[in-house]
Amino acid sequence: MKRESFGSRLGFILVSAGCAIGLGNVWKFPYICGAYGGAAFILIYLLFLVILGIPVMVCEFAIGRGSRQSVAKSFDILAPKGTSWHHLKYIGIIGCYMLMMFYTMVGGWMLNYCFKSLSGEFAGATPEAVSGAFSNMLGNVPEMIFWTVLICIIGFVVCLFGLKNGIERITTVMMSALLVIMLVLAVRSITMKGAVEGVRFYLIPNFGKMVDSGIGNVIFAALSQAFFTLSIGIGAMMIFGSYLDNARSLTGEAVSITALDTFVALTAGFIVIPACFAYGIEPGAGPSLVFITLPNIFAQMTGGKIWSFLFFLFLTFAALSTIIAVFENLIAFNIDLFGWSRKKSVLFCAAAIILLSMPCVLGFNVLSGFEPLGEGSNIMDLEDFIVSNNLLPLGSLSYVLFCSRKNSWGWDAFLAEANAGSGLKLPAFLKPYVSYGIPFIIIIIYLKGYYDKFISCSQPVFISWMIIGIAFLAFVLYCSLASKKKH
């Protein structure tokens, strides 16, 4: 079966950026920036994007383009015989499925809030009513199921039409609209009375607040955000590398995608932070910023109904662009592994994802008594922990090692693939950094993520989880480092 390809370079960049641009950019980035000193945090974040995010993305794209397959088959094709690299494909397969087990539900929340905003539900509402609307939604099983299923159907219908006629065409329109809506919202936010203090907080580094928050905490938060914002580690980007021709070098494309992803994150800050200052709201308020704090701000604004709708439409586009991209991975798994037609794979994946999304949906109501990570946690927290704290970093570690180890695809083959075509080249002298520096950073991120997650637990629980985390890491290192080529 002939491999599909993008119709244009712009389509590739926008679809790949759409995968990277998700709720982490517009939900997490503004509040984590607010919590860690504004511009001081941003400077460190941008540094880590360059030295960590871009090289890992290049590795993932190169494996995809070099194999012309999704993560389900890429290791099988590129890895030398007799090695154990092929076992690592399950990180990507499981990661993509598990990400969609909760991300579709959150995307449904955004779509639901679009409808609520357009219907005027929040116009003139009291803070208690806005807060209650979110709680009521979580407790309403039919409502939660409806919006989750709806966004799944929308995503799979787009994928049904294929790469060019479905994913590329729709995502290009959606991403273009997203950028326009963001600029309109940002201009509205920074022109509010009192917003200038928020702009000053956002643009002028406050190293004093960084010290108050703990320099180590700020650096690690910036490092983690830079790492996770690009959706690298579970093969979500790899599939688009497999659809890409050799006309352009991968480093240049990775820089373009990272720049667009960063622009969206920074613009989201200009939407959220000045608005918070204008209405006396703490910008580091946490995830409730999106569903409680900001709707309260819109309720007080002139024309708040329209601004609220545009804001949640922009969030819906951000979520849906990622959902469509990861759905394409799931569809490609079956095409690559079993030779299925696109239609058959779409129908199977649609049924599977809708079914697999239900535990997370029910985790906020029927199954709310199940607290897998301790008091106050839910099924979404568990699924997010498995993806964000485990599969993303471990998958990224495997890609970097696969592109640099002698017993793998190897540095020379990787560099030739990465630098094929015109554009910015990856320097050969970065080999020691890619081989040892980036893996060291990823391992530190991984282990500290476990430490921070469970340090407040009892000692037996803490030790048990740390053993589990180290066991997962040992599996990846064993597959990567213990394998030897068959001569």
Salt bridges, closest charged atoms under 4 A:
GLU4 OE2 - ARG342 NH2 2.67
ASP76 OD2 - LYS89 NZ 3.40
GLU121 OE2 - LYS116 NZ 3.74
GLU143 OE2 - LYS116 NZ 3.20
GLU197 OE2 - ARG200 NH1 2.51
GLU253 OE1 - ARG9 NH2 2.85
GLU253 OE1 - ARG248 NE 3.86
GLU328 OE2 - ARG342 NH2 2.81
ASP336 OD1 - ARG3 NH1 2.84
GLU417 OE2 - ARG65 NE 2.65
ASP452 OD2 - LYS448 NZ 2.81
